[in-house]
Amino acid sequence: MKTIVIAAGYATRLGELTKNFPKPLLQIGQSSILGRMLDDIDRIPDIDEHIVITNHKFAHHFEQWKLQTHYTKPITIVDDGTETNETRLGAVCDLLFALQKLQIDDDLLVVAADNILFFSFQEFVDFAKQKGTSCIMCHEQPSLEKLQRTGVVVLDDQNRVLNMEEKPQQPKSHWAVPPFYIYRKADLDLVRHSVENGCGKDAPGNLAHYMVDHTTVHAWPMTAGRFDIGSLDTYHEAQERFGH
């Protein structure tokens, strides 16, 4: 299984802080946002490589960061060639770009690199192995306003995803979907042809939605929370809460 970190965005909501520097490498205490995540993922025996897909503007920052890391699994940086937010490929197309460029044919753990997590990805990997299908995560979200801004799933009693909607005005459940996914090798052909068959390009949830409509997908209920760093305010809050 390979980790694929989607890190080719331009984080425009963080203004000057990320104008010339990638959000995943922003410091939180003695580590970066991405470093905290990979500290956990690197310990998973199933993982044999970490792949970071980024843009041309920020690729050299990731290459410099790579030289300073000491993970047990190798790190590969992939440059998608874009240099502006207006010309970005979108999260789904970045994943497809990495699959094609590196000729990947393996199970994938796909993650967004702008969260601090309070659980281990080992639990997610174990769940996917138990189910034997591609998997997404979910968590209970009581806020209607927040449900209307994210993916929402309906599950059966075995946690199989029966339905997924992106940003529904009338959510059918309280199960929200964060940007962490496991796609099985057996489903990679679906992934590779997703965009040409109508899958949205920008948000990683677009691919999850597409996969739910075309194959069996289960959802792992997160056993603990996460902290999403999406703005200057939340970044400063993360520094205050978790930077010691």
PyMOL commands that set and color helices and strands:
alter all, ss='L'
color gray80, all
select helices_A, chain A and resi 12-18+23-25+33-41+59-67+85-87+91-102+121-131+144-147+185-192+195-197+204-214+232-242
alter helices_A, ss='H'
color red, helices_A
select strands_A, chain A and resi 2-6+27-28+31-32+49-54+75-79+108-112+115-117+134-140+151-155+161-166+175-177+180-183+217-221+226-228
alter strands_A, ss='S'
color yellow, strands_A
deselect
rebuild
show_as cartoon
